[in-house]
Amino acid sequence: MGSDGEAGRRPAWYRTEDGLAVLVGLLVVALGLGSAAGFDLLGWAAVVKEWADPAKAVAPAGKSYAWLGGWGALAATFLFLLVVLSAGAKLVGASPVQFAGRFAVLFAAAYGCWVAGHWAYLAAAPNKRPAGVGWSLGLTGEAGYLLALTAGLLIANLAPRAAGWFRPAARSELYIKAAIVIYGAVLGLKAAEESGRAGAVLFRGLAAIVEAYLVYWAVVYLLARTLFRFSREWAACLASGISICGVTAAITTGAAIRARPVVPVMVSSLVVVFAVLEMLVLPGLARVLLPNEPMVAAAWMGLAVKTDGAAFASGEIVGGMYYPDDKDARQWMALTTTTVKVCIDIFIGVWAVVLSAVWAWKIDPRPGGGRLPLADIWARFPKFVFGYALTFGVFFALGVYATPAATGLKEATASADVFRRAFFALTFFSIGLATDFRRLWAEGLGRLAAVYAVSLFGFVIWVGLGISWLFFGGVQPPGK
């Protein structure tokens, strides 16, 4: 239990990295909202796209800023982040000058990896290969995260002095929490859109997710703890990464329980690799096992494939297998996959609150025994969860009640999401810089892959299939 003296020495919540992440995330979302009022305040941000021609890899987010070109948009994005984050460094008591110099190099390295990961031969899904690209690994743009992590790991383990030089700017906690605050706006609008277009599908998807998640999370956690002997922090991040949406869920859980940064990032890396395997195998398997149940197959893709990009691609692939010549039917299948996946994503914030409370009261309480005082709970509770809830709630309400501004809201979340993805790339590179690979292997990388494989192929996929059948069995696209 913290003393009054300790409480008095605590910095104000906004002078911590956690609080700063909320402020940065809210700033980006607020600027994005300008689109809803007819003012494109973030259209200059650099969007990274899948590319076969390097000249088309980066472009401004807004059409009105097309004159900037890719390099101009990239420069504007860098300058914006440099100014905002350097000011934030001063707010939390760090040297803004020292931060700025190192951040410039870190940004260049992380963004280089992020762009390289969108190379069509690495990223393009089988159903979305551009002309002239005959094959691809289908990793989606999330391959950029793996490249950023790999680059950071190489520097940390081959040039530890260089990794140490980056340390003032390699603030993974700040980057990922700001990203999650921004993500709340994206998911809030998506949830509102699905609610308005297909209430019945939304209800079925939400019910399926709640039931699936209560089964998935508990079983994976117990398996990791009892059979593979992982600590609570590893088990919790594994359970969330395998049960919800992978990358975001694992990192959000890690932040909520204050796990070491390397834990959620390693889980996230495994998620991306296994999601590719699922995307290649599950659509064809669904067509064989469920010849007359297209909506069950579509829901199964959302429940089983653990990254957004791979799940959405799987939904489109399986839709084409069932209805190659019926666009409307394919869209209903895609809607089902998307709805289930969005419901999973929404659950991230809810579960983060639950885990934060459990960890603060039971798993990792302060010394002294007894219940933690409210002031201490507030100090320990991750503020980014409130930021996520705020942005989600605001955009959900706007999406439901402000339908005339729907186009502007979509543009608002699209431009804000550019920074969410950029923060993810910065996070992976930063955590790579802080990771000693020998220590990582000692943590049990092989066992991580084993528990993931056993959980995913042993029961997650099959429980997901059963629950998809329970809620969508017999349901057909309209007119079928």
C-alpha positions, 0 to 999 in steps of 0.5 A: 500500500502506497503511503501519503508521501508516495501519493504526493510525489506521483506526477499528475496523470498527464505527466506520465507516458500513459497520460501523454498517450491519451493526450496525443491520441485525442489530439489526432482524433480531434484533428480527424474530426475536422473532416466531418465539418468539411475541414480536412486537417489530416489529409496531408498524413502519409498513407502506406499502400501495398505496392509493386511500383515503389513510386506508389508506396506512399501517398497523402491520405486526402485527395485535396492534398494530392499535390504533396505527393508521397514524399511531401506527405511523409515529410509532413507526417514526420514533422507533425510527430516530431513536434507533438512528441518532442513537446510531450517529452518535455511534459514528462520530464525528458529532454526534447532536444535529445528525444528529437534527434533520436526520434528522427532516425527511429522514424526513418528506420521504422517507416522504412520497414513499414513501407517495405512490408507493404511490397506486394510480393510480401503483403498482397492477399491471394485475391488482391494481387495487383497486375503483374504479381503472380505470387505473394506470401499474403502476409498483408501490410502487417508484414511491416511490423515483423520487419520493424521488429526484426530490424530492431532485434538485429540492432539490439543484438548485433550493435547494443551501443546503437540500441542504447543510443536510441533509448530516449526515443524508443518509447514503446509504451507511449506509441502503442497506447496512443495507437489504441486510443486512436483505434477506439474511434475507428472501431466505434464508427465501424460498430455503428455502421454494422448496427445500422446495416444489419442488426440481426447479423450484429446481434448474432456476431456479438453473442457468438463472440462473447460465448467464444471468448469466455471459452477461448481465453480461459482455456488458453490461459490455463493451458499456458499456465499449467501445461507450459508453465508460463508466468501470468504475464505471458499467459494473459497476453497469449490468451488475449492474442489467441482469443481476440484479434491478435496484435492489438489484443496482445499489446492492449493486455500487456499494457493493462497488466503492465507486462514487460514490452517484449511479452505482447510483441512476441505474441503479436509476431506469432499471431501474424505468422499463424494468421497467414497459415489460417488464411491459406487453409481455412477458406478451402477447408470451410468450403469442403466442410460446410458446402451448404452453410456460407454464413457459418463459413463467413462467421468462422473466418471472423472467429478463427483468423486472428488479425483484421487484415487476414480475417477480412481477406479470408472472408472475401476469399471464402465468399468468392468460393461460394458465390463467384458470380453473385456480388450481393451474396458475397457482400453479405458473407463479407459483412458477417465476417467483418461484424464478427471481427469488429465485435471481437475488436470491441471486446478488447477495451472491455477485457482490458478494464477487467484485467486491469482491475484483477491485476491491481486488486489480486495478482500484483497488489502493492506491498502492505496487504489489504485493499488498495486505496482508490488513489493508488488504483487510479495511479496504477490503472492504465489511462489509455483504456479511458481514452479508448472508451471515450473515442469509441463512445463518441464515434459510435454515437456520431455514427448512429445519430449523425448519419448526414455526416457519415462520409466525413466521419469515415474520412475522419477515422481513415486519416486518424488511423494512418497515425495508429498504424504509424505508432504500431510500426514505431512500437515494434521497432522500439521493442526490438531495440530493447530486446536481448535475443538470448534472454528472449530465447531463455524466456521460452520462444519455442514454448510460445510457438508450441502453446499457440499451435496447440491452442489454435489447432487443438481447439480454438478453430474447432470451437469457433466452428461450433459456435459459428454453426450455433449462431449462423447455422441455416442462415443464408444470404438474402434471396438464397 
